[in-house]
């Protein structure tokens, strides 16, 4: 099995999503670890800041603009009605996580819950697109196996036991789609990894399942290139 780590800049347009999908659409077993485009992350951080300062009207406007961009992207990416409907429902669930703070006070730790929705939406849309293209895949929540210990480092024992069990359940599926920056902390709350740690999480996943290879994909002159480590 191989691990593909794909940064958000490689999937921030319809054309790039299709290009990356073409690269990974073979039947070789793989885990694809995705990040959200920086524009989405910045928008969500701004929304969280508005909630902190209780500037609800500004938060409302920012969420509405983000929703418009997401659904415009979805409608351009997906064509099959049943898949598109499932994608819409998933995204609406993610957006509800954000909207709840229009009514409730946002605590510092909950900012990470808001930011995490960008990566969850991005990876879900990629998974739905692969399905539409006939690529059998399983969408995995990284919060089911990426966990920080009390020392703030990834808990490798937890990762190994959880991920191996999950992959065994879906042993007939070659492609798994998950997130690289979203995890839970030692107390079970949603947490984030930073950019450097998200690469580390891909290598950690590779170590946990004894992957054949880990590829870190970068965007160079709009052409996908990869740094590999075995």
N, C-alpha and C positions, 0 to 999 in steps of 0.2 A: 504494500500500500504506500502511496505517496501523499505528501502534504503540500498543498498549494496555498501560499499566503499572498493574498491579493489586496493591495491598498485601495482606498476609496477613490483615488484619482484615476484608477483604471476602469471604473464602472460609473462615472459621473455623467454619462450620456448614453443614449440608446445605442449608438454605433459602437461604443466601447463595451457595453454589456454584451452585444452580439459577438464582438471580436473575442472577448475572453471566453464566452460560451463555446465558440468554435474550437478554441485551444484545448478545452478540457472535456469535450463531448465524447471521448472514446470510452471503451468499457473497462479500462484499467481501474482498479480500486483506488479511491482517493478521498481525502478530506479537504474541502475547500474552505479556507478561513478568510472571511471578508471583514473589511472596515467600511464605515460610512463615508461618503464624500465630505470633504471639509466644509463645504457650503451648508450642508445639513447640520453638521456638528455645531458650527457657529450660530446658526439660527436657533437651535435648541438651547444653547448656552445663553443666548440673548433672552429667550423666553423665560428661562429659569431666573435670570436676573430681574426681569420685570415682576415675576411672582414674588421674589424676595422683597422687593421694594413696594409690593402691592400696587403696582401700576397695571391694574387689571385690563384697562382699555387697550394699553399698548401690547400687553400679552395677547389679548384677543385678536388684535390686528395681525400680530406676528404669526400666530398659529394659523389664522385664516390664509395668509399668504403661503405658508409652508404647505398647508393642505392642498391648495390650488396647484403648487408645483408638483407635489407627490402624485396627485390624481391625473395631472396632465402627463406625467412620465408614465404612469401605469397604463393609461389609455393608448399611448403610443407604443408601448412595449408588448402588451398582451392583446390577443385577438379572439381567443376561444372564450365564449360567454361564460361557461361554467367555471373555468379557471380564473377568469377576471372577477367573477362574483366572489369566489373564495378569497382572492387577493384583497378585494375591497373590504370584505368583512374583517380580515386580519388587520389591515391598516386602521380601520375604524376602532378596533380594540386597542391598538397602540396609541391612537390619538386620545382615546378616553382616559388613558393613564395620565396624559398631560393635562387635559381639560379639568380634571378633578381639582387641581390646585387653584382654579379660579374661585373655588368655594372654600378650600382648606388652606391653612397656613403651610407654606413650604419650609420644611426643615432642611438644614445644610446637607445631610446625607441623601435627601430625596432629589437633589439636583441631579445626581448620577442616574436616578431612575428616568428622569426626563431625557437626558442626553442619550441613554441607552436605546431609546426608541428609534433613533436614527439608524443605528446598526441593525436592529431587529427588522425594521422595515426594508432596509437595503438588501439584506441577505434573504429575506422572504421573497421579495420580488425577483431576485436572481433565481431562487429555487423554482418559483412558479414559471419563469421563462424557460428554464431547462425542461420542466415537465411539458410545457406546451410544444417544445421542440422534440419531444419523444425521448428525452434523456431521463431515465429512471433515477430518482434521487430522494434522499431523506433529509428534511430540514431539522437540524438539531439546535436546541437552545444551549448555548455555552454555559448558562447558569446551572445546567444539570451536571456539569463535570469540572468546570473551572472554579476553583475556590481558593481564596486567600486564607492562610492560617493566621494565628494571632501575631505572628512576626511579619505579616503583610506580604510574605512570599507565597507563590502558588503551592498548594498542598499536593505534592506529586503522588502520594499514596491514594488520596481521594480521586485524583485525575485518572490514575491507572485503573482502579477498580471500577469506577463509574463508566468510563469510556469503553472499556473492554466489554462490559455487560451490554451497553447500548449497541455497540457494533455487532455483537453476537446475535442480538434479537433481529437485526436487519442484515444478516450475513449474505443474503442473496442480492443486496443492493450495492452497486459499485461506487456510487457517488454520494457523499455527505456534504451538506452545506451548513456552515456554522459561523459564529462571530469570533473575532479575535480580541476585542477590547472590553467585552462585557463579562463579568464574573459575579460571584457573590463573595461577601466577606466572611469572616469567621463566625459571624452572628446570623448568617443567612440572609443578609440584605444585599440588594443589587449594588455592585461596585464597578469601577472602571479600571482598566489598565491604561498606562500611557503608551505613546507610539512605540517606544523602544520595547516595552513589556509585551506589546501585542505581537511583535516578532518573536519574542521569547516564548509566548504562549504557543505559537505554531511549532517551534522546536520542542517544547515540552510535550505537546500532543504527539509529535513524531517519536519522541523518546518513550512515551507511555505505551504506544502500540507497536513499538519497534519498526517504525516505518522504513521503507527502503530508501526514501529520499525526501528532503524538505526543500521546496523551491520558494524563494522570496521574490515575487514579481514586482518590477519597478517600471515606471513610465518614463521612457527615454525617446524624445522626439516622436511621441504618439505611437511608438512601436513597443510591444511587450518584450521585455528581456527578463532573464531570471538569473539569480544567484542561487546555486545549489549547494547543499551540504548533506552528506550522508552520515 
